Amino acid sequence: MKAKKIGSIQKKILLLLFAGIALSATRPARKQWHIIKGVSEGLKEIDQQVIDRAVGSLVKTKLVKEKHNNDGTITLVLNDYGKKRASTFNLENIKVPHQKNWDGKWRIVIFDIPHYLKKTRESLRLLFKNIGFYPLQKSVFIYPFDCQKEIEFITEYHRANKFIRFIIADSVDNELFLRKYFNLL
């Protein structure tokens, strides 16, 4: 299925619906409030008529479907294709955490992607570099702060679970260089 162009308001609506999925999967109340705050801030900026047109367009492109409720309201449901597109927009904005205090542990991502998935391999390399990881080798990247959730999201998005490993290590032989690189001295 060829991806149709999606405007900024449509992207925002998809991300807001995607936030609802994140909310339902989030247990700690503190994180739920953080998601709710982000959703309400996103809605404040959009005019109602613009929302209506954007939602109509999203329904037409089959990214969301409308569920008509008995009380006369309509519920928007993000379908699988809509979830995939929304997660793409989320991936464009992904950031890995950079805490003030380092716990002394290294997060290492290694992958061995088959040749027939070359585009996925190249995409992962570029993504890890862009979000701040240091490349130890072509398919080995390192980062000093907790980023397991972000790596899980990236892995899931690329459907590469069986090719990617995440390691937490106490030391690395070139640690002094890495500490300088990540400004940890």
N, C-alpha and C positions, 0 to 999 in steps of 0.2 A: 504494500500500500504506500503510495507516494505521499509524503508529508506535505500538507498544504501550509501556506504561510499563515502565521498566527500573529495578530496585532498585539500591542503591549497590554491593552486592557484584557484581551482574551487570555494572554499569558498570566496576568495577575489573577483572573478568575480561576483558571486551572490550578495555579499555585495555592489559592485559598481553599479550593476543594481538596487539594492534595494535603493541605494542612489539617483538614478534618480527618483524613485517614491517619495522619501522624498523631493527631490528638487521641483518636480511638486506640492507638497502639502504645500510647505513653502512659506509664503508671504513676510516676511521682507527680503530685499536685503542682509542685513548683514549675515543672516543665510544661504542664498543661496550661497554666496561667500565662507562661511565656508565649506559647503558641496562640492562645486566645487573644492576647494583646496584639500580636503581629497581624492576626486576621482582622481585628477591628480597625487597626491603623490603616490597613490596605483598603478596607471598604470606605473609609471616610473620604478618601481622595477621588472616588469615582462617582460621577453623576448618574442618577437612576436610569435615565434614558439610554445612556451609553452602556450601562450594564445590561439593559434589556436587549439592545441590538447585539451586543457581544455574546450574550447567552444564546440568543436565537441562532447566531452564526455557529457557535460551538455545537448546538444540537444538530444543525444542518450537516456539519462536518463529522458528526457521529463521535465526537470526543466525550460528550456527556449525553445522558438521556434524561428525559423528564418523567417523573413518577407523579401522577395525579392522586392526591390524597382525598379521603372522604370529606374532610372539612373544607375543601375548596382550594387548599394550598398546593403548591407544586414543589416537589423535592428534586434537586438536581443530583444525579448520580454519575460519578466519574467512572467510565468504563475502562477496560484494560488498556486500550489504545490511548485514552486520555491520561491514564496514570503514567504510561510510558513517556508521553510527551511532557507531562508536568515534571516528571523526574529528570528529564533532559534539561529543563529550565533550571531546576534545582542544582543540577550538576554544573551548569555554567557559573553558578554563584557559590559553589562549595568553597569553604575555607576550613583549614585545619587549625585547631586551637594552638595558641602560643601563650602559655602560662608564665607568670612572673617567676615562680619558683619551680626549678627543674627537679624531678624526683630521682635523677641519676640513671634512668632506664632509657634504653634505645628501642624505638619501634622500627622494625625492619619488615619490608614488604618484598617478597620474592615471587616471581612468576615465571612459568614456562608455558608460554602460549604456542600451540601448534602453528605450523606454517600456513595452514588454510585459514587461520584467523589473524593474519598479518595486520589487518587494519585495527583490530582490537588491541593487539600488542603495541602498535605504534601510538594508538590513542592513549593507552595507559601510560606509556613512557612520557608522553607530552603532558598529560594531566598531572602525574606525580611531580614532574619538574615545575609546572606552573603553580602548584599549590604549596611549594616550598620544600619538598623532599630533596635530599642530596643523593645523586646516583652513585652508588658504590661500584656497580657494574651495569651492563645494559639492562638487565632485568632484576636488579636488586637496588632498592631505595631505602633510605634511612631518615628517621625524623625523631627528635628528642621528646616530644610531648604526646600525651594520650590522644590517639586519633582512631581508635578501633571502630567506633561507630561510623565515621566517615569512610574508612576503608571498607567496611561491610556494605555501605551504601554503594560505593563505587563498584565493588565486586558484584553485587546483586544487579546493578544497572547493566553491567557488561555481560552478565550471565557467565561469569568466569570463575565461579566458586571452586571448581575442581582444579583450576590452574594457578590459583593465587594462595599464598601462605602468609600469615601475619605472625611475626615473632617479637617477643619482648625480651631484650637482652640486658644483662647487667654491665657488660663491657664490650668494647670493640678495640681491635689492635691499633687503629689510627684515631683513637679518641681525642687526643690533644688537637689534631687538625679539625675534627668535627666540632669540638667544643668552640674553637675559634670561629668556624664557619657559621655556627648557629648563635654566636655571641653569648656563650655560656661561661666565659671565664671571668 
